[in-house]
């Protein structure tokens, strides 16, 4: 078997090194740009803040509540709940799901010939998307973190059930004026924010990145 060998001159070796460096830099810059655009599209697919307030306020009522302090309130079975009457408040560091996603830091890592990039820090997003509510006797309470700190996962995939019960020291939930329940079951989604965006963009993203890498290498070759 014939074996060939190519010996690069110092100039050739320098150009090869420069080409590899240019390719890696182009990939890292291009990938960061693509991830920023992807993050914006993911956020756009998320529900609006008004829609969030509605879907998180509504649920299926379970059980009734009795007590003198709740006289005049009625129990009703079924799918109910409203954010009106300050039952859904975001304040302090708590923000909408869209804002939490669009401000999520981009993470890029370069390991030799491997480029990694990511968005969607679920712990951060879930920590920032809780809400408060106003009560007649105790003032503003909260925050509560929806779906037991798995809110963005619930919105993305759907199917999760969040059981809401009264806080200690209270006798019941009041999801609507005059309506009382011992507990509620809530569910949301699926919105497919992340998976839908990745599916729609992955082919074009690959083509754009390859074109940017080729262009960067060609510029080195012409230098």
NUTIKOL-819792 format. One record per atom (N, C-alpha, C): atom name; residue in three letters; x, y, z; residue number from 1. Coordinates in steps of 0.2 Angstrom, whole numbers, always signed. Layout:
// residues N
atome/residu/c1/c2/c3/num
CA/Ala/X/Y/Z/NUM
...
// end
This chain:
// residues 223
atome/residu/c1/c2/c3/num
N/Unk/+4/-6/+0/1
CA/Unk/+0/+0/+0/1
C/Unk/+4/+6/+0/1
N/Unk/+3/+11/-4/2
CA/Unk/+7/+17/-5/2
C/Unk/+5/+22/+0/2
N/Unk/+9/+25/+3/3
CA/Unk/+8/+30/+9/3
C/Unk/+11/+36/+7/3
N/Unk/+7/+42/+6/4
CA/Unk/+9/+48/+5/4
C/Unk/+10/+53/+11/4
N/Unk/+14/+57/+10/5
CA/Unk/+16/+62/+16/5
C/Unk/+16/+69/+14/5
N/Unk/+13/+73/+17/6
CA/Unk/+14/+80/+15/6
C/Unk/+17/+84/+21/6
N/Unk/+22/+88/+20/7
CA/Unk/+25/+92/+25/7
C/Unk/+24/+99/+23/7
N/Unk/+21/+102/+28/8
CA/Unk/+19/+109/+28/8
C/Unk/+25/+113/+29/8
N/Unk/+25/+119/+26/9
CA/Unk/+30/+124/+27/9
C/Unk/+28/+128/+33/9
N/Unk/+32/+131/+36/10
CA/Unk/+30/+136/+42/10
C/Unk/+24/+140/+40/10
N/Unk/+24/+143/+34/11
CA/Unk/+19/+147/+31/11
C/Unk/+12/+143/+31/11
N/Unk/+13/+137/+28/12
CA/Unk/+7/+133/+27/12
C/Unk/+4/+131/+34/12
N/Unk/+9/+129/+39/13
CA/Unk/+6/+127/+45/13
C/Unk/+3/+133/+49/13
N/Unk/+5/+139/+48/14
CA/Unk/+2/+145/+51/14
C/Unk/-5/+147/+48/14
N/Unk/-5/+145/+41/15
CA/Unk/-12/+147/+38/15
C/Unk/-17/+141/+40/15
N/Unk/-15/+135/+41/16
CA/Unk/-19/+130/+43/16
C/Unk/-22/+131/+50/16
N/Unk/-17/+134/+55/17
CA/Unk/-19/+135/+61/17
C/Unk/-24/+141/+61/17
N/Unk/-22/+146/+57/18
CA/Unk/-27/+152/+57/18
C/Unk/-33/+150/+54/18
N/Unk/-34/+145/+49/19
CA/Unk/-40/+143/+47/19
C/Unk/-44/+140/+52/19
N/Unk/-41/+135/+56/20
CA/Unk/-45/+132/+61/20
C/Unk/-47/+137/+66/20
N/Unk/-43/+142/+68/21
CA/Unk/-45/+147/+73/21
C/Unk/-51/+151/+70/21
N/Unk/-51/+153/+64/22
CA/Unk/-56/+157/+61/22
C/Unk/-62/+153/+61/22
N/Unk/-62/+146/+59/23
CA/Unk/-68/+142/+59/23
C/Unk/-71/+141/+66/23
N/Unk/-67/+141/+71/24
CA/Unk/-70/+140/+78/24
C/Unk/-73/+146/+80/24
N/Unk/-70/+152/+79/25
CA/Unk/-72/+158/+81/25
C/Unk/-79/+160/+77/25
N/Unk/-79/+158/+71/26
CA/Unk/-85/+160/+67/26
C/Unk/-91/+155/+69/26
N/Unk/-89/+149/+71/27
CA/Unk/-94/+145/+74/27
C/Unk/-97/+147/+81/27
N/Unk/-93/+149/+85/28
CA/Unk/-95/+152/+91/28
C/Unk/-99/+158/+91/28
N/Unk/-97/+163/+87/29
CA/Unk/-100/+169/+86/29
C/Unk/-107/+168/+83/29
N/Unk/-107/+164/+77/30
CA/Unk/-113/+162/+74/30
C/Unk/-118/+158/+78/30
N/Unk/-116/+154/+82/31
CA/Unk/-120/+150/+87/31
C/Unk/-123/+154/+92/31
N/Unk/-119/+159/+95/32
CA/Unk/-122/+164/+99/32
C/Unk/-128/+168/+96/32
N/Unk/-126/+170/+90/33
CA/Unk/-132/+174/+87/33
C/Unk/-138/+170/+86/33
N/Unk/-137/+164/+83/34
CA/Unk/-143/+159/+82/34
C/Unk/-147/+158/+89/34
N/Unk/-143/+157/+94/35
CA/Unk/-146/+156/+100/35
C/Unk/-150/+162/+103/35
N/Unk/-148/+168/+102/36
CA/Unk/-151/+174/+104/36
C/Unk/-158/+175/+100/36
N/Unk/-157/+173/+93/37
CA/Unk/-163/+173/+89/37
C/Unk/-168/+168/+91/37
N/Unk/-166/+162/+93/38
CA/Unk/-170/+157/+95/38
C/Unk/-173/+158/+102/38
N/Unk/-170/+161/+106/39
CA/Unk/-172/+163/+113/39
C/Unk/-178/+168/+112/39
N/Unk/-177/+173/+107/40
CA/Unk/-183/+178/+106/40
C/Unk/-189/+174/+103/40
N/Unk/-188/+169/+99/41
CA/Unk/-194/+166/+96/41
C/Unk/-197/+161/+101/41
N/Unk/-193/+158/+106/42
CA/Unk/-196/+154/+111/42
C/Unk/-200/+159/+115/42
N/Unk/-198/+165/+117/43
CA/Unk/-202/+169/+121/43
C/Unk/-208/+171/+118/43
N/Unk/-208/+173/+111/44
CA/Unk/-214/+175/+108/44
C/Unk/-219/+169/+108/44
N/Unk/-217/+163/+108/45
CA/Unk/-222/+157/+108/45
C/Unk/-225/+156/+115/45
N/Unk/-222/+159/+120/46
CA/Unk/-225/+159/+127/46
C/Unk/-231/+163/+127/46
N/Unk/-235/+161/+132/47
CA/Unk/-242/+165/+133/47
C/Unk/-240/+172/+135/47
N/Unk/-245/+177/+134/48
CA/Unk/-244/+183/+136/48
C/Unk/-245/+184/+144/48
N/Unk/-243/+189/+147/49
CA/Unk/-244/+190/+154/49
C/Unk/-251/+189/+156/49
N/Unk/-256/+192/+152/50
CA/Unk/-263/+192/+153/50
C/Unk/-265/+185/+153/50
N/Unk/-263/+181/+148/51
CA/Unk/-265/+174/+147/51
C/Unk/-263/+170/+153/51
N/Unk/-256/+171/+155/52
CA/Unk/-254/+168/+161/52
C/Unk/-258/+169/+167/52
N/Unk/-260/+175/+168/53
CA/Unk/-264/+176/+174/53
C/Unk/-271/+172/+173/53
N/Unk/-274/+171/+168/54
CA/Unk/-280/+168/+167/54
C/Unk/-279/+160/+168/54
N/Unk/-274/+157/+164/55
CA/Unk/-273/+150/+165/55
C/Unk/-271/+148/+172/55
N/Unk/-267/+152/+175/56
CA/Unk/-265/+150/+182/56
C/Unk/-270/+151/+187/56
N/Unk/-275/+155/+186/57
CA/Unk/-280/+157/+190/57
C/Unk/-286/+152/+190/57
N/Unk/-287/+148/+184/58
CA/Unk/-292/+144/+184/58
C/Unk/-290/+137/+185/58
N/Unk/-295/+133/+187/59
CA/Unk/-294/+126/+189/59
C/Unk/-300/+122/+191/59
N/Unk/-300/+116/+192/60
CA/Unk/-305/+112/+194/60
C/Unk/-306/+112/+202/60
N/Unk/-311/+114/+205/61
CA/Unk/-312/+114/+212/61
C/Unk/-314/+107/+215/61
N/Unk/-311/+106/+220/62
CA/Unk/-312/+100/+224/62
C/Unk/-314/+101/+231/62
N/Unk/-319/+98/+234/63
CA/Unk/-321/+99/+241/63
C/Unk/-324/+105/+242/63
N/Unk/-327/+106/+248/64
CA/Unk/-330/+112/+250/64
C/Unk/-327/+114/+257/64
N/Unk/-329/+120/+259/65
CA/Unk/-327/+123/+265/65
C/Unk/-333/+126/+269/65
N/Unk/-332/+124/+276/66
CA/Unk/-338/+127/+280/66
C/Unk/-334/+131/+286/66
N/Unk/-338/+135/+288/67
CA/Unk/-335/+140/+294/67
C/Unk/-339/+146/+294/67
N/Unk/-340/+148/+300/68
CA/Unk/-343/+155/+301/68
C/Unk/-340/+161/+298/68
N/Unk/-334/+161/+298/69
CA/Unk/-330/+166/+295/69
C/Unk/-331/+167/+287/69
N/Unk/-334/+161/+284/70
CA/Unk/-335/+161/+277/70
C/Unk/-342/+161/+276/70
N/Unk/-346/+164/+280/71
CA/Unk/-354/+164/+279/71
C/Unk/-355/+169/+273/71
N/Unk/-360/+167/+269/72
CA/Unk/-362/+170/+263/72
C/Unk/-358/+168/+257/72
N/Unk/-352/+164/+258/73
CA/Unk/-349/+162/+252/73
C/Unk/-352/+155/+250/73
N/Unk/-351/+154/+244/74
CA/Unk/-354/+147/+242/74
C/Unk/-349/+143/+239/74
N/Unk/-351/+136/+239/75
CA/Unk/-346/+132/+236/75
C/Unk/-349/+130/+229/75
N/Unk/-345/+129/+224/76
CA/Unk/-347/+127/+217/76
C/Unk/-342/+122/+214/76
N/Unk/-344/+117/+211/77
CA/Unk/-340/+112/+208/77
C/Unk/-338/+114/+201/77
N/Unk/-333/+112/+198/78
CA/Unk/-331/+114/+191/78
C/Unk/-325/+118/+190/78
N/Unk/-324/+120/+184/79
CA/Unk/-318/+123/+182/79
C/Unk/-320/+131/+182/79
N/Unk/-316/+134/+187/80
CA/Unk/-318/+141/+189/80
C/Unk/-311/+145/+191/80
N/Unk/-312/+151/+192/81
CA/Unk/-306/+155/+194/81
C/Unk/-305/+161/+190/81
N/Unk/-303/+167/+193/82
CA/Unk/-302/+173/+189/82
C/Unk/-296/+176/+192/82
N/Unk/-292/+180/+188/83
CA/Unk/-286/+184/+191/83
C/Unk/-288/+191/+194/83
N/Unk/-295/+193/+192/84
CA/Unk/-297/+199/+195/84
C/Unk/-298/+199/+202/84
N/Unk/-298/+205/+205/85
CA/Unk/-298/+206/+212/85
C/Unk/-291/+205/+215/85
N/Unk/-286/+206/+211/86
CA/Unk/-279/+206/+214/86
C/Unk/-278/+199/+216/86
N/Unk/-280/+194/+212/87
CA/Unk/-279/+187/+214/87
C/Unk/-272/+184/+210/87
N/Unk/-270/+189/+206/88
CA/Unk/-264/+187/+202/88
C/Unk/-259/+193/+202/88
N/Unk/-254/+193/+206/89
CA/Unk/-250/+199/+206/89
C/Unk/-243/+197/+205/89
N/Unk/-239/+201/+200/90
CA/Unk/-232/+200/+200/90
C/Unk/-228/+206/+202/90
N/Unk/-224/+206/+207/91
CA/Unk/-220/+211/+209/91
C/Unk/-213/+209/+212/91
N/Unk/-209/+214/+214/92
CA/Unk/-202/+212/+216/92
C/Unk/-199/+209/+210/92
N/Unk/-195/+203/+211/93
CA/Unk/-191/+200/+205/93
C/Unk/-196/+196/+201/93
N/Unk/-202/+195/+203/94
CA/Unk/-206/+190/+199/94
C/Unk/-209/+194/+192/94
N/Unk/-208/+190/+187/95
CA/Unk/-209/+193/+180/95
C/Unk/-213/+188/+176/95
N/Unk/-215/+190/+170/96
CA/Unk/-219/+186/+166/96
C/Unk/-215/+180/+163/96
N/Unk/-218/+175/+161/97
CA/Unk/-214/+169/+158/97
C/Unk/-210/+172/+152/97
N/Unk/-213/+176/+148/98
CA/Unk/-209/+179/+142/98
C/Unk/-203/+183/+144/98
N/Unk/-204/+187/+149/99
CA/Unk/-198/+191/+151/99
C/Unk/-193/+186/+154/99
N/Unk/-195/+181/+158/100
CA/Unk/-190/+177/+161/100
C/Unk/-186/+173/+155/100
N/Unk/-189/+171/+150/101
CA/Unk/-186/+168/+145/101
C/Unk/-181/+172/+141/101
N/Unk/-184/+178/+139/102
CA/Unk/-180/+183/+134/102
C/Unk/-174/+186/+138/102
N/Unk/-174/+186/+144/103
CA/Unk/-168/+188/+148/103
C/Unk/-164/+182/+150/103
N/Unk/-165/+176/+149/104
CA/Unk/-161/+171/+151/104
C/Unk/-154/+171/+148/104
N/Unk/-149/+171/+152/105
CA/Unk/-142/+172/+149/105
C/Unk/-141/+166/+144/105
N/Unk/-137/+168/+139/106
CA/Unk/-134/+164/+134/106
C/Unk/-128/+160/+136/106
N/Unk/-128/+154/+136/107
CA/Unk/-122/+150/+138/107
C/Unk/-118/+147/+132/107
N/Unk/-112/+149/+131/108
CA/Unk/-108/+146/+125/108
C/Unk/-102/+143/+128/108
N/Unk/-100/+137/+125/109
CA/Unk/-94/+134/+128/109
C/Unk/-90/+132/+122/109
N/Unk/-83/+133/+121/110
CA/Unk/-79/+131/+116/110
C/Unk/-74/+126/+119/110
N/Unk/-74/+119/+116/111
CA/Unk/-70/+114/+118/111
C/Unk/-67/+111/+112/111
N/Unk/-61/+114/+110/112
CA/Unk/-57/+112/+104/112
C/Unk/-62/+112/+98/112
N/Unk/-64/+107/+95/113
CA/Unk/-68/+107/+89/113
C/Unk/-75/+106/+91/113
N/Unk/-77/+107/+97/114
CA/Unk/-84/+106/+99/114
C/Unk/-87/+113/+102/114
N/Unk/-92/+115/+99/115
CA/Unk/-96/+121/+101/115
C/Unk/-102/+119/+105/115
N/Unk/-103/+122/+111/116
CA/Unk/-110/+121/+114/116
C/Unk/-113/+127/+116/116
N/Unk/-119/+127/+115/117
CA/Unk/-123/+134/+117/117
C/Unk/-130/+131/+120/117
N/Unk/-133/+135/+124/118
CA/Unk/-139/+133/+127/118
C/Unk/-143/+139/+130/118
N/Unk/-149/+138/+130/119
CA/Unk/-154/+143/+134/119
C/Unk/-159/+139/+137/119
N/Unk/-163/+142/+142/120
CA/Unk/-168/+139/+145/120
C/Unk/-166/+136/+152/120
N/Unk/-163/+140/+156/121
CA/Unk/-161/+138/+163/121
C/Unk/-168/+137/+167/121
N/Unk/-170/+131/+168/122
CA/Unk/-177/+130/+171/122
C/Unk/-177/+132/+178/122
N/Unk/-172/+132/+182/123
CA/Unk/-172/+134/+189/123
C/Unk/-173/+141/+189/123
N/Unk/-169/+145/+185/124
CA/Unk/-169/+152/+185/124
C/Unk/-176/+155/+183/124
N/Unk/-179/+152/+177/125
CA/Unk/-185/+154/+175/125
C/Unk/-191/+152/+180/125
N/Unk/-191/+146/+183/126
CA/Unk/-196/+145/+188/126
C/Unk/-196/+149/+194/126
N/Unk/-189/+151/+196/127
CA/Unk/-189/+155/+202/127
C/Unk/-191/+162/+201/127
N/Unk/-191/+165/+194/128
CA/Unk/-194/+171/+193/128
C/Unk/-201/+172/+191/128
N/Unk/-204/+167/+190/129
CA/Unk/-211/+167/+187/129
C/Unk/-217/+165/+192/129
N/Unk/-215/+166/+199/130
CA/Unk/-220/+166/+204/130
C/Unk/-225/+171/+204/130
N/Unk/-230/+171/+208/131
CA/Unk/-235/+177/+209/131
C/Unk/-238/+177/+216/131
N/Unk/-240/+183/+217/132
CA/Unk/-243/+185/+224/132
C/Unk/-251/+186/+223/132
N/Unk/-254/+186/+228/133
CA/Unk/-261/+188/+228/133
C/Unk/-263/+192/+234/133
N/Unk/-269/+195/+234/134
CA/Unk/-271/+200/+239/134
C/Unk/-277/+196/+243/134
N/Unk/-277/+197/+249/135
CA/Unk/-282/+194/+253/135
C/Unk/-286/+199/+257/135
N/Unk/-292/+198/+259/136
CA/Unk/-295/+203/+263/136
C/Unk/-293/+204/+270/136
N/Unk/-290/+199/+273/137
CA/Unk/-288/+200/+280/137
C/Unk/-280/+201/+281/137
N/Unk/-276/+197/+277/138
CA/Unk/-269/+197/+278/138
C/Unk/-265/+201/+273/138
N/Unk/-269/+204/+268/139
CA/Unk/-265/+208/+263/139
C/Unk/-262/+204/+258/139
N/Unk/-257/+206/+255/140
CA/Unk/-253/+203/+249/140
C/Unk/-249/+197/+252/140
N/Unk/-250/+191/+249/141
CA/Unk/-247/+185/+251/141
C/Unk/-243/+182/+245/141
N/Unk/-238/+178/+247/142
CA/Unk/-234/+175/+242/142
C/Unk/-227/+177/+242/142
N/Unk/-223/+175/+237/143
CA/Unk/-225/+172/+231/143
C/Unk/-226/+164/+231/143
N/Unk/-230/+162/+227/144
CA/Unk/-231/+155/+226/144
C/Unk/-227/+153/+219/144
N/Unk/-224/+148/+219/145
CA/Unk/-221/+146/+212/145
C/Unk/-225/+140/+209/145
N/Unk/-228/+142/+204/146
CA/Unk/-233/+137/+201/146
C/Unk/-230/+130/+199/146
N/Unk/-234/+125/+200/147
CA/Unk/-232/+118/+198/147
C/Unk/-226/+116/+202/147
N/Unk/-226/+118/+208/148
CA/Unk/-220/+116/+213/148
C/Unk/-213/+117/+209/148
N/Unk/-212/+123/+207/149
CA/Unk/-206/+125/+204/149
C/Unk/-204/+121/+197/149
N/Unk/-210/+119/+194/150
CA/Unk/-209/+116/+187/150
C/Unk/-214/+119/+182/150
N/Unk/-214/+126/+183/151
CA/Unk/-219/+130/+179/151
C/Unk/-217/+130/+171/151
N/Unk/-211/+131/+170/152
CA/Unk/-209/+131/+163/152
C/Unk/-210/+125/+159/152
N/Unk/-208/+119/+163/153
CA/Unk/-209/+112/+161/153
C/Unk/-216/+111/+159/153
N/Unk/-221/+113/+164/154
CA/Unk/-228/+112/+163/154
C/Unk/-231/+116/+157/154
N/Unk/-228/+122/+156/155
CA/Unk/-230/+126/+150/155
C/Unk/-228/+123/+144/155
N/Unk/-222/+120/+144/156
CA/Unk/-219/+117/+138/156
C/Unk/-222/+111/+136/156
N/Unk/-223/+106/+140/157
CA/Unk/-225/+100/+139/157
C/Unk/-233/+98/+140/157
N/Unk/-236/+102/+145/158
CA/Unk/-242/+101/+147/158
C/Unk/-243/+94/+151/158
N/Unk/-249/+92/+153/159
CA/Unk/-250/+86/+157/159
C/Unk/-248/+86/+164/159
N/Unk/-245/+91/+167/160
CA/Unk/-244/+91/+174/160
C/Unk/-250/+94/+178/160
N/Unk/-251/+91/+184/161
CA/Unk/-256/+94/+188/161
C/Unk/-254/+97/+194/161
N/Unk/-256/+103/+195/162
CA/Unk/-254/+107/+201/162
C/Unk/-260/+107/+206/162
N/Unk/-259/+104/+212/163
CA/Unk/-264/+104/+217/163
C/Unk/-263/+110/+222/163
N/Unk/-268/+114/+222/164
CA/Unk/-267/+120/+226/164
C/Unk/-272/+120/+232/164
N/Unk/-269/+120/+238/165
CA/Unk/-272/+120/+245/165
C/Unk/-272/+126/+249/165
N/Unk/-276/+128/+253/166
CA/Unk/-275/+134/+257/166
C/Unk/-269/+134/+261/166
N/Unk/-266/+140/+262/167
CA/Unk/-260/+141/+267/167
C/Unk/-262/+139/+274/167
N/Unk/-257/+137/+278/168
CA/Unk/-259/+136/+285/168
C/Unk/-262/+142/+288/168
N/Unk/-267/+141/+292/169
CA/Unk/-270/+147/+296/169
C/Unk/-276/+150/+292/169
N/Unk/-277/+147/+286/170
CA/Unk/-283/+149/+282/170
C/Unk/-288/+143/+281/170
N/Unk/-294/+145/+280/171
CA/Unk/-299/+140/+279/171
C/Unk/-301/+138/+272/171
N/Unk/-299/+141/+267/172
CA/Unk/-301/+139/+260/172
C/Unk/-298/+144/+255/172
N/Unk/-298/+142/+249/173
CA/Unk/-297/+146/+243/173
C/Unk/-303/+150/+241/173
N/Unk/-302/+156/+238/174
CA/Unk/-307/+159/+235/174
C/Unk/-305/+161/+228/174
N/Unk/-306/+157/+223/175
CA/Unk/-304/+158/+217/175
C/Unk/-308/+163/+213/175
N/Unk/-314/+164/+215/176
CA/Unk/-318/+169/+213/176
C/Unk/-322/+173/+218/176
N/Unk/-324/+179/+218/177
CA/Unk/-328/+182/+223/177
C/Unk/-334/+177/+225/177
N/Unk/-334/+176/+232/178
CA/Unk/-340/+172/+234/178
C/Unk/-339/+164/+233/178
N/Unk/-334/+162/+230/179
CA/Unk/-333/+155/+229/179
C/Unk/-328/+152/+233/179
N/Unk/-329/+147/+237/180
CA/Unk/-324/+144/+241/180
C/Unk/-322/+137/+239/180
N/Unk/-316/+135/+240/181
CA/Unk/-314/+128/+239/181
C/Unk/-309/+125/+244/181
N/Unk/-309/+119/+245/182
CA/Unk/-304/+116/+250/182
C/Unk/-297/+116/+246/182
N/Unk/-298/+114/+239/183
CA/Unk/-292/+113/+235/183
C/Unk/-294/+114/+228/183
N/Unk/-289/+115/+224/184
CA/Unk/-290/+116/+216/184
C/Unk/-285/+112/+213/184
N/Unk/-287/+109/+207/185
CA/Unk/-282/+106/+203/185
C/Unk/-281/+110/+196/185
N/Unk/-275/+112/+195/186
CA/Unk/-274/+116/+189/186
C/Unk/-269/+113/+184/186
N/Unk/-270/+114/+178/187
CA/Unk/-265/+112/+172/187
C/Unk/-265/+117/+167/187
N/Unk/-259/+117/+163/188
CA/Unk/-258/+122/+158/188
C/Unk/-254/+118/+152/188
N/Unk/-254/+122/+147/189
CA/Unk/-250/+120/+141/189
C/Unk/-253/+114/+137/189
N/Unk/-250/+111/+132/190
CA/Unk/-243/+112/+131/190
C/Unk/-242/+118/+125/190
N/Unk/-237/+122/+126/191
CA/Unk/-236/+127/+122/191
C/Unk/-230/+126/+117/191
N/Unk/-226/+120/+119/192
CA/Unk/-220/+118/+114/192
C/Unk/-216/+124/+112/192
N/Unk/-214/+128/+117/193
CA/Unk/-210/+134/+116/193
C/Unk/-203/+133/+113/193
N/Unk/-200/+128/+117/194
CA/Unk/-193/+127/+115/194
C/Unk/-193/+122/+110/194
N/Unk/-196/+116/+110/195
CA/Unk/-196/+111/+105/195
C/Unk/-199/+114/+98/195
N/Unk/-204/+117/+98/196
CA/Unk/-207/+120/+92/196
C/Unk/-202/+125/+89/196
N/Unk/-199/+129/+93/197
CA/Unk/-194/+133/+90/197
C/Unk/-188/+130/+87/197
N/Unk/-185/+125/+90/198
CA/Unk/-180/+121/+88/198
C/Unk/-181/+117/+82/198
N/Unk/-187/+114/+81/199
CA/Unk/-189/+111/+75/199
C/Unk/-190/+115/+69/199
N/Unk/-192/+121/+70/200
CA/Unk/-193/+126/+65/200
C/Unk/-187/+129/+62/200
N/Unk/-182/+129/+67/201
CA/Unk/-176/+133/+65/201
C/Unk/-170/+129/+64/201
N/Unk/-170/+122/+66/202
CA/Unk/-163/+119/+66/202
C/Unk/-160/+118/+59/202
N/Unk/-164/+116/+54/203
CA/Unk/-161/+116/+47/203
C/Unk/-158/+122/+44/203
N/Unk/-162/+127/+45/204
CA/Unk/-159/+134/+43/204
C/Unk/-153/+136/+47/204
N/Unk/-153/+135/+53/205
CA/Unk/-148/+136/+58/205
C/Unk/-141/+133/+55/205
N/Unk/-142/+126/+54/206
CA/Unk/-136/+122/+52/206
C/Unk/-133/+125/+45/206
N/Unk/-137/+127/+41/207
CA/Unk/-135/+130/+34/207
C/Unk/-132/+137/+35/207
N/Unk/-134/+141/+39/208
CA/Unk/-131/+147/+41/208
C/Unk/-125/+147/+44/208
N/Unk/-124/+142/+49/209
CA/Unk/-118/+141/+52/209
C/Unk/-112/+139/+48/209
N/Unk/-114/+134/+43/210
CA/Unk/-109/+131/+39/210
C/Unk/-107/+137/+34/210
N/Unk/-111/+141/+32/211
CA/Unk/-110/+146/+27/211
C/Unk/-105/+151/+30/211
N/Unk/-106/+153/+37/212
CA/Unk/-102/+157/+40/212
C/Unk/-95/+155/+41/212
N/Unk/-95/+148/+43/213
CA/Unk/-88/+145/+44/213
C/Unk/-84/+145/+37/213
N/Unk/-87/+143/+32/214
CA/Unk/-84/+143/+25/214
C/Unk/-81/+150/+24/214
N/Unk/-85/+155/+25/215
CA/Unk/-83/+162/+23/215
C/Unk/-77/+164/+27/215
N/Unk/-77/+162/+34/216
CA/Unk/-71/+164/+38/216
C/Unk/-65/+160/+36/216
N/Unk/-66/+154/+34/217
CA/Unk/-60/+150/+31/217
C/Unk/-57/+153/+25/217
N/Unk/-62/+155/+20/218
CA/Unk/-60/+157/+14/218
C/Unk/-56/+164/+15/218
N/Unk/-58/+168/+19/219
CA/Unk/-55/+174/+20/219
C/Unk/-48/+173/+22/219
N/Unk/-47/+168/+27/220
CA/Unk/-40/+166/+29/220
C/Unk/-36/+164/+23/220
N/Unk/-39/+160/+18/221
CA/Unk/-35/+158/+12/221
C/Unk/-33/+163/+8/221
N/Unk/-37/+168/+7/222
CA/Unk/-35/+174/+3/222
C/Unk/-30/+179/+6/222
N/Unk/-29/+178/+12/223
CA/Unk/-25/+183/+16/223
C/Unk/-18/+182/+14/223
// end
